[in-house]
Amino acid sequence: MTPLYRIGYTLCLLGAKLGFRLRTYGCENLIEDGPAILASNHASFLDPPLVGVSCRKDVYFLARKSLFEKPVFGPLIAQLNTVPVDRDRGDVGAVRAMIKLLKSGNRVLVFPEGTRSKDGNLQPARAGVGLLIAKSLAPVVPVRIFGSYAALPRSGGIRFVPITVVIGKPLFFTKQDLGDDERAAYQVLSDRVMAAIAALEKP
């Protein structure tokens, strides 16, 4: 971790523990050394830091390109392992950056649903995480967050309610999982990851 990442990590962990009584289960399933895709449900702006502080080592994140244009906040997140993505145009550059990070042995966080849930329920997966799997063959660690929607929904208004993060066993992939049509496999792989997330239960 860089010094700035460690400061952010410590502050977020402290805030999660004190404000949301964060409890994390399944940390033994994390892949802390070597490449891995952390794939989580997405219901709140709180989700990226919640997953980040559940890991002992640093993680790379995708963030909306518009956030980098904000004064103070933009330059700050640019130094916190974030990759800008233009969601409106389908950012090929961001995908390539994530693939490069994985091939360099890093861990990246993705949200298979693509955007925050409007009602807190799980949404269908998009093909993006399947593409990352196909191009990197990195293992995927499914993660499910319980309580973040109640804490900070899309409609806004923060509430200090308990949040639980559950980390599942890794999924491993080979070239055989891609079949004869790699592009067609993207959605199949994404659906498999989303099913693993949905199967996680709150202890």
N, C-alpha and C positions, 0 to 999 in steps of 0.2 A: 504494500500500500504506500502511496505517496503521503507525505505529511498532511496535505490538504484533504485527501480522501479519508485518512485516519481521523482527522478532526470532525469531518462530516459524519463519518460512521459512528463515532462516539456520541455526538450530539443526537443523531437520529435514534440510536439505540436507547439512550437515556430518555428521550421523549416518548418512545414507543413503550418502554417499561413503565414509566410514571404516568403517562397520559392515557394509555390504552391497555395497560396491564398485559402487554404482549407475552404470549406463550407460544413456543415453537416446539414441534414434535417431528421426529424423523431426521434429525441432523446427521445421524450416522449414514444416511443415504446420499448425502451430498458428495459430489466429486470436486475436491478442492485442488487437486493436482492434475494438470492436463486439460484438454478442451472439454467443454460441456455446455449444453444449452439448458438453461433453467426456463421452463415453460409454465407460466402461471395464469390463473384466471385474472380478470381485470375488471374491477368495479369502482376504483377510486384512485385519485392522484396519490394516495398514501401507499399504493401497492409497490412501486419500485423501491423506495427506501425500506419497506417492510421485508421484502425479499433480500435486499442488500445486507441488512443487519442480521439476517438469519445465517449468513455465510461467514466463515472465519477469514476468507481471503477476498480480495476485491473482485468486482463483477462489472461488466460493461453493459450500458443501457442505451436504448433508443429513446430519443426525445424529439418532440415536434420542432421543426426548424424555426417556427415563429418564436419559441422560447429563447433562442439564442440571440434574438434581436432586442430583447428587453434590457434596459440599462441595469447594471450591477448584476442582476440574476443571470443574464446571458453569459457574460465572461466567466462567471463563477461555475456554472454547470459545464462549461466547455473544458474545465480542468478536472472534472469529476467523472471521468470514464464514460462520457456520453457521446453518442453518435447522432448528428442531426438527421432527421428524416422528413421529407415532404410527403405527407399522407395523401394530399389531394392529387398528386401526380404519379404516385408509385415510384419511389426513389430507388433506382437501380444502384446508385452510388452507395447508399446506406447498406443495401443488401451485400454488395461486394465488400464493404468495410467489415461487416459482421463475419462474413466467410473468412476474410483475411485474419481477423482476430481469433477465430476458432482454429484455423490452421496453424496459428502461432502459439497455440496451447492455452488460450484464455477461456474464461467463462463468460457467457453472454445471457442476458435476460430478455425473453421475448414473451409477448402476450398473443397466443394463437387466435384469440377472438378479434384482434386487430384494434379494438377501441373499447372504452369503458362501457360496461353494461348499464342500460337505462333503468333497470329495475332490480339489479342485484343478482338476477338469475344468470346461469351460464348461457353463453351464446354459441352458435356454431363456429367451428374453427375456419379460418381462411387458409389459403394454400401457402402463405409465406413461411411458416415454420417448416413445412414439408420441403420447401426449396432449400432452406438452410441445411436440413438433414441430408438431402440428396447430394448437395455440393461438398459437404464436410464429413459426412458419416459420423458426426460427433454424437455421443450418447446424450439422451434427454432426461433431465430430472424433472418430473411433474411436481408442481407446487399448487396447493389450494389455500387461499386466504379466506378466512371466515370473519366477518364483522367489519370489514373496511367500508362496505357500502353504507352500513348504518352509521359509521363514524364520519364519513365524508362522501355523500352521494353526488351525482352529477348536478343535482339541483342546488348544491352548496349547503353551507351551514354545518360546522363541525360539532360533533358530539363525542364526548370521551367515554366510549363504550369498550368493553373487552374485545381484543382481536387475537385470533389464533392462526398460526401458520403451520400447515401440515406438509411435510416433504415426503414424497413417495420414492419407491425404488426406481433406479435408473432404467430406461429403455435403451437397448442397444440395437444397432442397425448394420446391415451389410449391403453390398451391391445387389444381392438377390432380392432385397426388399424393394428395389426400384423397378424390377420387372423389365419388360421389353420397351415400355414407353415411360421414360423418366418423368416427363411433364405430367402425365396422367397420375403418376405416383405421388405428386406433391400433395394433392388433396387427401389421398388415402392415408399418407403418413401423418398429415395434420389431424385428421379425424382420429387416428390411433392415439395421438398425444392427448387430444381433448378428452377422449374416453378415459384415459389414465388419470387425468385431472379430476374428472367427474366422479371417479371411483373412490377418491380419497374422502375419508369421513373425519369429522371432528371428534376427537377422543372424549 
